[in-house]
Amino acid sequence: MPVRSRYEEVREALRVAPARWLVTGAAGFIGSHLTQALLRLDQRVVALDNFSTGTHENLAEVLASVSPEQAARFRLVEGDVRDPDACAAACLGVDRVLHQAALGSVPRSIKDPLQTHEVNVTGFLRVLWAAREAGVRRVVYASSSSVYGDHPGLPKVEQVVGRQLSPYAVSKMADELYAHVFSRCYSLPLIGLRYFNVFGPRQNPKGPYAAVIPQWYGGLRDGTEVVINGDGETSRDFCFVENVVQANLLAATTEEPGALDQAFNVACGERTTLHQLFAFIREEVGRRRPGAADVRPAYREFREGDVRHSHAEIARARELLRYQPEYSVREGLRRTTDWYLRA
């Protein structure tokens, strides 16, 4: 018989012994996928969101994808992570917290560093305090590859970071420091996950701070301009959202003592240039929208605060969390294309 993965074991165990979870930012891109995965495992899910970037449509899509019995296990707390009362209400009776609420985007943080700090740092601190007061068993929180900053080494290893290059990166580094302090001072079990360029269905293609992959899908689908910032040789470690779901559930349930009070890279461990990525997406879209096959991108200046190359070493997550990314970039793009072209 084939050996089961740790992720398969975790999903089976959760079905047998359901828990109560809080997902902050549950109406957002990653948060909605976590909520969907938990409900499909018959878990009880409390969702905290203020809908500043998340959408009611995301949650409606999640609830439509599960059974009526599973949907009945969902409860929405509409509120802000900066509000202590909302955090306290959301944490009440919760076993585990998956903290995803944040203001993303390097350019947005450069334009408005105060709001980025308030949401990403003060909001995180509010969640941690509420979790501690409620006796939550574990908090798993979203960090970012941006914490590596200007350190030139590749692949990125968790123990070596440089100087952060944007207020967003600083906010995520501050979260990791606060997590360590709460683990040390209050014995709150925490694990951080440094996400590397996550993509997938429900990632918003609109707005000034949309990520590159949904922007390109939107442009190829609608026949509007597709833009590459820089010369196209910038590279990233793109990671399909279902790999991120796996990492969160593994981190939330691991019994490996060495995993606590640590931050782990979550990625595929592969480098893809923007030129390669655009070619992959254009090929996928072109199969269904023939006109997209001939689209050529426009080029603009490099964005302020961006790093040139990003590539994750995921050996530590493999060893301590037993993380095994199931979806390659190409497979993830195929599944993402289905969602963006479904209309």
Secondary structure by P-SEA (a helix, b strand, c coil): cccccaaaaaaaaaaabbbbbbbcccccaaaaaaaaaaaaabbbbbbbcccccccaaaaaaaaaaccaaaaaaccccccccccaaaaaaaaccccccccccccccaaaaaacaaaaaaaaaaaaaaaaaaaaaacccbbbbbbcccccccccccccccccccccccaaaaaaaaaaaaaaaaaaaccbbbbbbbcccccccccccccccccaaaaaaaaaaaccbbbbccccccccccccaaaaaaaaaaaacccccccccbbbbbcccccccaaaaaaaaaaaaaacccccccbbbbbbccccccccbbbbbcccccccccccccccaaaaaaaaaaaaacc
